[in-house]
């Protein structure tokens, strides 16, 4: 299983980005979470098969129609995967 930590920069809050990533992750069967950050970015952790995680990362580059992604930071995220009752969660803003 691959785990990746992603921070999406640009016009990504107030455009449905969290819901878009939640839907994407659930459709792909990934584990993890997504949340807004106070600096205006969106942060997510995706866990699953390598090809499926790569597909989720590509979705981050596009985002929903009204989003404008300017930069994407991707790192390993093994230490950020939380054990939770749901497969993919929307967390409070951090």
C-alpha positions, -999 to +999 in steps of 0.1 A: +000+000+000+012+035-009+005+065+013+009+101-001+005+134+016-007+161-008-010+199-003-029+217-031-023+254-036-042+280-056-079+288-056-089+256-039-112+267-010-148+277-015-150+258-048-160+223-036-124+209-036-128+188-004-160+173-016-144+166-050-115+148-033-138+129-010-159+117-040-127+108-059-112+088-030-144+070-023-149+061-060-113+048-061-116+029-028-088+048-011-083+054+026-072+087+040-086+122+047-089+158+034-091+192+051-088+229+044-058+247+059-058+282+073-033+293+047-059+287+019-046+254+007-062+220+008-044+190+024-051+154+018-037+119+025-044+090+001-036+054+009-041+024-014-025+007-045+002+028-062-018+033-095-049+043-077-031+068-055-015+082-086-049+086-101-061+106-070-030+128-072-038+136-109-073+145-098-057+170-074-039+186-103-073+192-121-097+198-092-133+207-097-142+230-126-141+263-106-108+255-089-074+269-101-045+247-089-012+266-090+011+241-072+009+206-058+033+193-030+034+155-028+054+136-001+053+103+016+025+103+042+028+070+062+029+089+095-002+109+086-027+081+080-051+080+108-070+049+119-107+058+116-141+042+114-147+055+078-126+048+048-120+084+038-128+114+061-132+152+058-114+167+088-118+201+104-097+230+091-061+229+105 
